[in-house]
Amino acid sequence: MDSMENFRIGFLQILVPSYKLPMFQCVAALAGIDLTLFAGDRGPAILAKGSPVNGLKHIPLQNKLFQFGPFSIIWQKGLQRLLKPEEYDLVLLPEGVLYLSNYMVMLRCLIRRVPFGFYGHGFNHQRRGSLLSCPLEALRKMVHRLASIMVVYSDEGARHLIDNRHIAPERVFVATNTMDTQSIAERVAALTPEDIQVCRQSLKVSSGGVLLAYIGRIEPIKNPGWVLEAVRQLREKGLPVNAVFVGTGSLLPMLKEQIAKWSSPLAEAVTFVGNLPVDQVDRYLASSDICVMPGMTGLAVVHAFAAGKPYVTIESPHHSPEIAYLRDGENGFIAKPSQDEFINILHRLVQEPELRCRLGECGLRDALSELSMAAQVQGFRHAFDYLKNQTNSAGADP
């Protein structure tokens, strides 16, 4: 490839949630980059909902989903007709061994000698321990070793690829899976004390009370019932603790039934607000004192940090890669996987406002530095530069 030409990238995604749009916009804005996004229209329930892809060169795809027990198999209809690998200098694929379209794309890239890579976890963080997990991980290892580059969410994922998959370190790049933390921090900073007070009053938080914010799906893997128990136990000890749940899920009806059996003052201490756009979630995070997730943790940890709030979760084999951004005792806490231990940590934080403030300030610094959009895009920039250098070196050989 001539050094004066744009580096052409075909970037495939199962779908594009709204929080990902700033990343794609920033990647597309990099000097010398010509990005085409291939975006599917829907995904499994575990993925965030897709959003319109505005302001980007993109090609829409129709996803076909097949569910076999806990496994989601996806085929992107029309991809074979719409994606011509020879038109790109790199094809980036979404990581997922059950994304069947990937194999068709990889084969075509190999035949046409077009570099391809993966963007994702680096390994399966939600191993189910099923009989199929071993062959699926063996398949994942094989396709990773065929790839020209790997772009992963965390240093942990990079180490796994290098140490366990024996992928050359120079082919592995870290682009933290983050949100537009600068914009979130700015929106939070723009909220006035009156805005915060109105929000807290709407949630029945008393003066001097402590508000817990649960941000995410209300599913068994996240133990949302532990938050209710924390509110109940802490209020029994005379501590004015409230909780707000932002999200929905299969356990929501059960939690509401449980609260309906509580006495009026206690029942009013818990509020469910459903799914909300990111900017409205900011308001509840800004009005809270602690962000809690007593189970599988994902991108909510970044959102909490960007709002300057400490994050409390538990040890779990089901965490997403973003758990690597939480440093126990520095920007939050990781409790032992026990309801009592989780509540004990919350008890301490409720009684120590200075500690909450210190943890939140550390999280905000992390959000605006290591977890910034600039840091994420820099990981992609390094990956692209590596491939461009490889291509130019090959072209210079006699």
C-alpha positions in Angstrom: 0.0 0.0 0.0 1.3 3.4 -0.9 2.0 5.5 2.2 0.0 8.4 0.7 -3.2 6.2 0.4 -5.7 5.9 3.2 -5.7 2.7 5.2 -9.0 1.1 4.4 -10.8 -0.8 7.2 -13.9 -2.9 7.1 -15.1 -3.1 10.7 -17.8 -5.7 11.4 -20.2 -5.5 14.4 -23.1 -7.6 15.5 -24.8 -4.3 16.4 -23.7 -0.8 17.5 -25.0 0.3 20.9 -25.2 4.1 21.4 -22.2 4.2 23.8 -20.0 2.7 21.0 -20.8 5.4 18.4 -18.2 7.9 19.8 -15.5 5.3 19.5 -16.3 4.6 15.8 -16.5 8.3 15.1 -13.1 8.9 16.6 -11.5 5.9 14.8 -13.0 7.1 11.5 -11.5 10.6 12.2 -8.0 9.3 12.6 -5.6 10.7 9.9 -5.1 8.4 7.0 -8.0 6.1 8.0 -10.9 5.2 5.7 -13.5 3.3 7.9 -16.5 1.4 6.7 -18.7 0.0 9.4 -20.8 -3.1 8.8 -23.5 -3.0 11.4 -26.1 -5.7 12.3 -29.6 -4.9 13.4 -30.1 -7.0 16.5 -28.3 -9.3 18.9 -28.9 -11.7 21.8 -30.6 -10.3 24.9 -27.2 -10.1 26.7 -26.0 -7.4 24.4 -27.0 -3.8 24.6 -29.6 -2.6 22.1 -28.4 -1.3 18.8 -28.7 2.3 17.8 -28.8 4.2 14.4 -25.4 4.6 12.9 -25.4 8.3 12.1 -22.6 10.3 10.5 -20.5 7.2 9.6 -19.9 5.4 6.4 -21.7 2.2 7.1 -23.5 -0.8 5.5 -26.5 -2.2 7.4 -26.8 -6.0 7.9 -29.6 -8.2 8.9 -28.8 -10.6 11.7 -30.2 -14.1 11.9 -30.2 -15.5 15.5 -30.5 -19.1 16.6 -30.6 -20.0 20.2 -29.4 -23.4 21.5 -29.7 -23.4 25.3 -27.3 -20.8 26.6 -25.6 -20.4 23.2 -26.5 -17.7 20.6 -25.5 -18.5 17.1 -25.5 -15.5 14.7 -25.4 -15.3 10.9 -25.2 -11.9 9.2 -27.4 -12.1 6.2 -26.0 -10.3 3.1 -22.4 -10.1 4.3 -21.1 -12.4 1.5 -22.6 -10.1 -1.1 -21.8 -6.7 0.6 -18.2 -7.3 1.9 -15.4 -7.7 -0.6 -12.2 -8.2 1.4 -10.0 -7.1 -1.4 -11.4 -3.6 -1.1 -9.8 -3.3 2.4 -6.4 -3.3 4.0 -7.8 -4.8 7.2 -11.0 -6.5 8.1 -11.9 -6.4 11.8 -14.3 -9.0 13.2 -16.4 -9.1 16.4 -15.1 -11.8 18.7 -17.4 -14.7 19.1 -16.8 -18.3 18.1 -20.5 -18.8 17.4 -20.7 -15.9 15.0 -20.9 -18.1 11.9 -20.4 -15.2 9.4 -16.9 -14.7 10.8 -15.7 -18.0 9.3 -16.9 -17.1 5.8 -15.1 -13.7 6.1 -11.9 -15.3 7.4 -11.8 -17.8 4.6 -12.3 -15.1 2.0 -9.6 -13.0 3.6 -7.1 -15.9 3.7 -7.8 -16.7 0.0 -7.3 -13.0 -1.0 -4.4 -12.5 1.5 -6.2 -9.6 3.2 -5.2 -9.1 6.9 -8.0 -9.7 9.4 -8.2 -9.3 13.2 -10.6 -9.5 16.1 -11.8 -6.8 18.5 -13.2 -8.1 21.9 -12.5 -9.8 25.2 -9.5 -12.0 24.1 -11.1 -14.9 25.9 -14.4 -16.0 27.3 -15.0 -14.3 30.6 -18.4 -16.0 31.1 -17.3 -19.6 30.9 -20.3 -21.8 31.7 -18.3 -25.0 32.4 -20.4 -26.9 29.9 -19.3 -29.9 27.9 -19.0 -27.6 24.9 -16.7 -25.0 26.6 -13.5 -26.9 25.9 -14.0 -27.4 22.1 -15.3 -23.8 21.8 -12.2 -22.4 23.5 -10.0 -24.6 21.3 -11.8 -23.2 18.3 -11.3 -19.7 19.6 -7.6 -20.3 20.0 -7.3 -21.5 16.4 -9.0 -18.5 14.9 -7.0 -16.1 17.1 -3.7 -17.6 15.9 -4.8 -17.1 12.3 -5.5 -13.4 12.8 -3.0 -10.7 11.8 -3.9 -8.6 14.9 -5.9 -8.9 18.1 -7.4 -5.8 19.8 -8.6 -6.5 23.3 -10.3 -4.6 26.2 -7.7 -5.0 28.9 -4.1 -5.9 29.8 -5.5 -9.1 31.3 -6.9 -10.1 27.9 -3.6 -9.3 26.2 -1.6 -11.4 28.7 -4.0 -14.3 28.2 -3.4 -14.2 24.4 0.3 -14.0 24.8 0.8 -16.5 27.6 -1.9 -19.0 26.9 -2.6 -18.7 23.2 1.1 -18.1 22.3 0.3 -15.1 20.1 3.3 -12.9 19.3 3.1 -9.8 21.6 3.6 -7.4 18.7 0.3 -8.6 17.3 -1.7 -7.8 20.4 -3.1 -4.4 21.2 -5.1 -3.0 24.1 -8.0 -0.6 23.4 -9.9 -0.3 26.7 -13.7 -0.9 26.3 -14.9 2.5 27.5 -17.5 5.2 27.0 -17.2 8.8 26.2 -16.0 9.5 29.8 -15.2 13.1 29.1 -18.7 13.9 28.0 -20.2 12.0 30.9 -18.0 13.8 33.4 -19.0 17.2 31.8 -22.7 16.3 31.9 -22.4 15.3 35.6 -20.4 18.5 36.4 -23.2 20.6 34.7 -25.8 19.3 37.2 -26.5 21.9 39.9 -26.9 21.1 43.6 -30.6 21.8 43.0 -30.8 19.2 40.2 -29.2 16.6 42.6 -31.5 17.6 45.4 -34.6 17.2 43.2 -33.5 13.8 42.0 -32.7 12.6 45.5 -36.0 13.9 46.9 -37.9 12.1 44.1 -36.2 8.9 45.4 -37.3 9.6 49.0 -33.6 10.0 50.1 -33.6 11.8 53.4 -31.2 14.7 54.3 -27.8 13.1 55.0 -29.0 9.8 53.5 -26.9 7.4 51.3 -28.2 6.4 47.9 -27.0 3.1 46.3 -27.3 3.0 42.5 -27.6 -0.4 40.7 -27.0 0.2 36.9 -27.6 -2.8 34.7 -29.8 -5.8 33.8 -31.8 -7.2 36.7 -30.8 -10.9 36.3 -29.8 -13.8 38.6 -26.1 -13.6 37.6 -26.0 -10.1 39.1 -27.7 -10.9 42.5 -29.9 -7.8 42.6 -31.7 -9.2 45.6 -28.6 -8.5 47.7 -29.1 -4.8 47.2 -32.6 -5.1 48.7 -31.2 -7.0 51.6 -28.5 -4.4 52.1 -31.1 -1.6 52.3 -33.2 -3.7 54.7 -30.3 -4.6 57.0 -28.7 -1.2 57.0 -31.9 0.6 57.7 -32.6 -1.7 60.6 -29.3 -0.5 62.0 -30.6 3.1 61.8 -28.7 4.0 58.7 -30.7 6.1 56.1 -29.9 4.0 53.0 -31.9 4.1 49.8 -31.5 2.3 46.4 -32.4 3.0 42.8 -32.4 0.4 40.1 -31.7 1.6 36.6 -32.5 -1.2 34.2 -34.8 -4.1 33.7 -34.7 -7.9 33.5 -36.3 -11.2 34.4 -36.0 -10.7 38.2 -37.7 -7.3 38.3 -41.2 -8.7 39.0 -39.9 -10.8 41.9 -38.1 -7.9 43.4 -41.2 -5.8 43.2 -43.2 -8.5 44.9 -40.7 -8.7 47.7 -40.8 -5.0 48.3 -44.6 -5.0 48.3 -44.5 -7.1 51.5 -42.4 -4.5 53.3 -43.7 -1.8 55.5 -44.3 1.6 53.9 -41.2 3.5 55.0 -38.9 0.6 54.0 -40.7 0.0 50.7 -40.3 3.6 49.7 -36.5 3.4 50.1 -36.2 1.4 46.9 -37.1 2.8 43.4 -37.1 1.1 40.0 -36.8 3.5 37.0 -36.4 1.0 34.1 -34.1 1.4 31.1 -32.9 4.9 30.4 -30.7 6.7 27.8 -27.1 7.2 28.9 -27.5 10.9 29.7 -30.5 10.2 32.0 -28.5 7.4 33.8 -25.9 10.1 34.5 -28.4 12.0 36.6 -29.1 9.0 38.9 -25.4 8.2 39.2 -24.5 11.8 40.0 -27.3 11.8 42.7 -26.0 8.6 44.2 -23.3 8.0 46.7 -22.2 4.4 45.8 -22.6 2.4 42.6 -23.3 -1.3 43.5 -23.3 -4.5 41.5 -23.2 -7.7 43.6 -22.7 -10.0 40.6 -21.4 -10.0 37.1 -19.9 -6.6 36.3 -19.5 -5.0 32.9 -19.3 -1.5 31.4 -21.2 0.1 34.3 -17.9 0.3 36.2 -16.7 2.9 33.6 -19.9 4.8 33.8 -19.7 5.0 37.6 -16.1 6.2 37.5 -16.9 8.9 34.9 -19.6 10.1 37.4 -17.0 10.1 40.2 -18.6 7.4 42.2 -17.0 4.4 43.9 -18.0 0.9 42.6 -18.7 -2.1 44.8 -19.0 -5.6 43.4 -18.0 -9.2 44.4 -15.5 -11.8 43.3 -17.1 -13.7 40.4 -16.0 -15.9 37.5 -18.6 -14.3 35.3 -17.2 -10.7 35.2 -16.7 -9.0 31.9 -13.2 -7.7 31.1 -14.0 -4.3 32.5 -13.5 -5.7 36.0 -9.8 -5.2 35.3 -10.4 -1.4 35.6 -11.5 -1.7 39.3 -8.7 -1.6 41.7 -9.8 -3.0 45.1 -9.5 -0.3 47.8 -8.5 2.4 45.3 -11.5 3.2 43.2 -13.9 0.7 44.7 -14.2 -2.6 46.4 -14.4 -6.2 45.4 -16.1 -8.2 48.2 -15.8 -11.9 48.8 -18.7 -13.7 47.0 -20.9 -13.6 50.1 -24.0 -11.4 50.8 -22.8 -10.7 54.3 -19.3 -9.6 53.0 -21.0 -7.4 50.4 -23.2 -5.7 52.9 -20.3 -5.3 55.4 -18.4 -3.2 52.8 -21.5 -1.1 52.1 -21.9 -0.6 55.9 -18.4 0.7 56.1 -18.8 3.0 53.1 -22.1 4.4 54.4 -20.4 5.4 57.6 -17.2 6.8 56.0 -18.1 9.6 53.6 -14.5 10.6 53.3 -13.6 7.1 52.0 -16.4 7.3 49.5 -15.1 10.7 48.3 -11.5 9.4 48.0 -12.6 6.3 46.0 -14.8 8.4 43.7 -12.1 10.9 43.0 -9.7 8.1 42.1 -12.3 6.5 39.8 -12.9 9.9 38.0 -9.1 10.3 37.4 -9.0 6.8 35.9 -12.0 7.6 33.7 -10.4 10.7 32.3 -7.0 9.1 31.7 -6.6 5.4 31.2 -10.3 4.9 30.4 -10.7 8.0 28.1 -11.8 7.8 24.5 -8.4 9.1 23.4 -6.7 6.1 25.2 -9.1 3.7 23.6 -8.6 5.0 20.1 -4.8 5.1 20.6 -4.9 1.3 20.9 -6.5 1.1 17.5 -4.0 3.6 16.1 -1.1 1.4 17.2 -2.7 -1.7 15.7 -3.2 0.1 12.3 0.3 1.5 12.3 1.7 -2.0 13.0 -0.1 -3.4 9.9 0.8 -0.5 7.7 4.5 -0.9 8.6 4.2 -4.7 7.9 2.6 -4.0 4.5 5.2 -1.3 3.6 8.1 -3.6 4.7 6.7 -6.4 2.5 6.4 -4.1 -0.4 10.0 -2.9 0.0 11.4 -6.4 -0.2 13.3 -7.1 -3.5 
